[in-house]
């Protein structure tokens, strides 16, 4: 993946993750965990694309920016995994928190 294709791919994956989080947060409780799992998979695809980009030949500044985005994606995965596979109760607010965390990446 190189040049504009990289940006297009990451932008598409961010949109998919944000849309999946929106859908999950709007689900009734009996479907929340299932939809959160869909959102989790979308966030993992985003994280994997960011890892691939970070491995590319980038400048120091580009790598630093990519690491920041990667850290954010990993944090979102942690939050959403707690909703998709809850130990106790479903937490719709955590989905909204994860969605808000990804929103700045929409401007990539």
Backbone torsions as a table, in degrees:
resi	resn	phi	psi	omega
1	UNK	NA	131.7	-179.6
2	UNK	-146.1	160.5	174.0
3	UNK	52.0	-136.1	-176.0
4	UNK	-58.9	-30.0	179.7
5	UNK	-60.7	-35.9	178.2
6	UNK	-62.0	-50.8	-178.4
7	UNK	-62.7	-41.4	179.4
8	UNK	-63.6	-42.1	-179.5
9	UNK	-65.1	-48.6	-179.8
10	UNK	-63.1	-43.8	179.5
11	UNK	-59.7	-42.8	179.1
12	UNK	-63.8	-43.2	-179.4
13	UNK	-67.2	-36.0	175.7
14	UNK	-63.0	-47.8	179.4
15	UNK	-58.9	-43.9	179.5
16	UNK	-61.0	-42.3	180.0
17	UNK	-66.3	-43.8	179.7
18	UNK	-63.6	-44.1	179.1
19	UNK	-63.6	-40.1	178.6
20	UNK	-64.9	-39.9	177.3
21	UNK	-65.9	-39.2	176.5
22	UNK	-61.5	-46.3	179.9
23	UNK	-62.4	-43.6	-178.2
24	UNK	-63.1	-42.8	-177.6
25	UNK	-65.5	-23.6	-178.6
26	UNK	-92.0	-0.6	-176.3
27	UNK	-79.1	147.7	171.1
28	UNK	-65.4	157.8	-173.6
29	UNK	-51.9	-38.1	-176.4
30	UNK	-70.8	-12.0	177.3
31	UNK	-115.8	-2.2	-174.0
32	UNK	-61.7	-47.5	-177.3
33	UNK	-62.4	-41.3	179.0
34	UNK	-62.7	-46.5	-179.7
35	UNK	-70.4	-32.5	176.2
36	UNK	-64.9	-34.7	177.1
37	UNK	-65.0	-37.2	175.6
38	UNK	-63.5	-44.2	178.7
39	UNK	-64.0	-38.4	178.6
40	UNK	-61.8	-45.0	178.5
41	UNK	-62.1	-37.3	177.9
42	UNK	-64.7	-41.5	178.9
43	UNK	-66.6	-35.8	178.0
44	UNK	-66.9	-40.8	176.9
45	UNK	-60.9	-40.6	177.3
46	UNK	-62.4	-48.6	179.7
47	UNK	-58.0	-43.1	180.0
48	UNK	-63.6	-38.9	177.6
49	UNK	-66.0	-39.3	178.1
50	UNK	-65.2	-38.1	177.1
51	UNK	-63.1	-44.3	178.9
52	UNK	-59.9	-43.1	179.0
53	UNK	-65.0	-40.6	-178.0
54	UNK	-64.2	-29.1	178.9
55	UNK	-76.6	-14.6	179.5
56	UNK	-70.8	167.6	178.5
57	UNK	-75.7	105.6	-178.6
58	UNK	-125.7	158.9	173.8
59	UNK	-71.6	167.4	178.7
60	UNK	-57.8	-45.3	-179.6
61	UNK	-63.7	-41.4	178.9
62	UNK	-64.8	-40.2	178.4
63	UNK	-64.6	-40.7	179.5
64	UNK	-63.3	-44.3	178.6
65	UNK	-64.1	-42.1	179.7
66	UNK	-64.1	-38.3	178.8
67	UNK	-64.7	-38.7	177.3
68	UNK	-61.4	-45.3	178.3
69	UNK	-64.6	-39.6	179.0
70	UNK	-65.1	-41.9	176.7
71	UNK	-60.2	-41.5	178.8
72	UNK	-63.8	-46.4	178.8
73	UNK	-59.8	-42.0	178.3
74	UNK	-63.8	-38.2	177.8
75	UNK	-65.3	-41.3	178.3
76	UNK	-62.9	-42.5	178.2
77	UNK	-59.1	-41.9	179.0
78	UNK	-62.3	-44.9	-179.3
79	UNK	-64.6	-48.6	-175.6
80	UNK	-68.9	-33.4	179.4
81	UNK	-63.7	-31.3	176.2
82	UNK	-68.4	-24.3	177.2
83	UNK	-87.7	-42.0	-178.4
84	UNK	-65.6	-36.3	-177.9
85	UNK	-129.2	68.9	-173.4
86	UNK	-69.0	142.8	174.7
87	UNK	-82.1	-26.5	-175.3
88	UNK	-133.5	-77.0	-175.0
89	UNK	-127.6	158.7	178.4
90	UNK	-78.6	135.7	-177.9
91	UNK	-123.3	95.4	-179.6
92	UNK	-62.1	-33.9	-179.7
93	UNK	-61.8	-32.1	178.6
94	UNK	-67.1	-33.2	175.9
95	UNK	-64.8	-43.1	179.2
96	UNK	-65.1	-38.1	177.6
97	UNK	-62.5	-43.0	179.3
98	UNK	-65.5	-40.7	178.8
99	UNK	-62.7	-45.1	178.9
100	UNK	-63.4	-34.1	178.8
101	UNK	-66.1	-35.2	-179.6
102	UNK	-79.6	-20.6	-174.3
103	UNK	-52.2	-41.6	179.1
104	UNK	-60.5	-25.0	178.9
105	UNK	-73.3	-13.1	177.4
106	UNK	-64.6	-22.2	-178.2
107	UNK	-88.0	9.9	-179.0
108	UNK	-61.7	NA	NA
